[in-house]
């Protein structure tokens, strides 16, 4: 059929498409499963480009060579030299260790450009960036000169906020297996030991950071095989509970905090749990984890959301949390209620808190479907609100009818008072009679 078509005219594209189809059929089925580091879609990135692009250091291939970030390359190479020096290992030892997993490392990146298919160049990038990350996370200033612009105490103080943001951008990640392989090779650790070592180092480094949620250092990530730094922080912030997902329509969004408080007497309370497992609603009490709004918060939140949106199997914990909070906080009055119970930690005024939450929600660029991980809480909160609101409405209607019936006409009101007095006197007479009979009997 194809041969007949090609003889009739220029139909080479038919053959090309068939050959391309066969090529696609032969692709490794695990290709997409390996990917964990993604480019942010242009349509979403254009909503708030600055939160997705690194400002100080490039990590991985996507932003390597950006003119504004080239100044850090010298410091990355110094970190490599210092890492080899303190581990007393030659660079070639680490190169050999990473050679065995280079295909997996390449497979971690979505849309990896052809220039990075060169194994030698790609390995160089992974080792340099991996050693730099190790030095930053390790934070041993004693290993560096006191006037070092990056690794000294002053250098860390000057750059930490921007550095942490860059380390948690979805397009600026290095597979965590690079760090675990370096650690295992450097100190002769097993894979599990190296994994636990790196995970603890990451959580400790970010635990005191002033962004989003105060991380719970007690959370058990020891044997979690993190994909990269952003994934590990998503797990620490998102909590460990497996919640049931189900999408609710927009009409089922929770009411604002002020509406819940005024119309349903819902009490707001700060959770003792530091991650998203701390969200609960029981017996009229909505419990929320502490939430920090700092200069780094917007960037970290939106990159968490971008990762959840792109990576298969993610349960949209952070996305649904932002959606939930944007429904709660729509005015300065709502923000004030939340701040009064110390749920929000910020120097912003009440109005700017609600504006911030709405902006982050809009910059997500997609609707996670209100609910997801928070489905049960949203459902129960809405039911409670409607039940309490309807009860108050019925009580108000009863009161209005009572007033209309008995207080509109003075004669009706007089009759009501007389009937009430008669009822009270009858009750008193009955009680007195019973007590008298009981006394005579005794």
Helices and strands as residue ranges (DSSP letters): H 2-8, H 12-25, H 31-34, H 42-45, G 49-51, G 67-72, H 73-87, H 91-99, H 102-107, G 114-117, H 119-138, G 141-143, H 153-167, H 176-187, H 191-207, H 229-238, G 250-252, H 257-264, E 267-270, G 276-278, E 280-282, E 285-288, E 291-292, H 297-310, H 317-328, H 332-340, E 344-345, H 350-363, G 372-374, H 375-406, H 410-441
